[in-house]
Amino acid sequence: QVQLVESGGGSVQAGGSLRLSCAASGYTYSSVCMGWFRQGPGKEREGVGNIYFAGGSTYYADSVKSRFTIARDNAKNTLYLQMNSLNPEDTVMYDCVAAHRYLCTITRLAASSFDYWGQGTQVTVSS
C-alpha cells in the first residue's frame, strides 16, 4: 500500500542543481528500501541509487556517485535526491521507487526489485 508522490523537477542550466522530493506513505521503516530510477526517450531505465530508509545507508550508480546525494527525512516520510553539477545527459524523467526488503544498499538493484513507483518528475538541463 506504499504511495509515492514526486516533486521538484524542472529546468536548470548545466552546472546547476535541483532537489527532487518523494513523499511516501504506507510503509514500515524497518523493512523499506527506497530509491530513484531515471529514463529518457529511447533509453533503458537506469537505477540512480537507493537508500535503506530506516538506517540511512546508500548505494549510487557510478555515473552519479560524486554528484547526486540520496537522503531521507523520517519525520516527514520524504525521500530526496540532491542533484549537483547537472549536465544535459541528466535530462530524463526521474522516478521514486520503494520495496519491502532488507538487501537494499549492498549492490545495484534491478527495476523489478521494486514494487512501488511514483508518477515521475521531469528534469531538463540546458547547456
Disulfide bonds with the S-S distance in Angstrom:
Cys22-Cys96 2.11
Cys33-Cys104 2.01
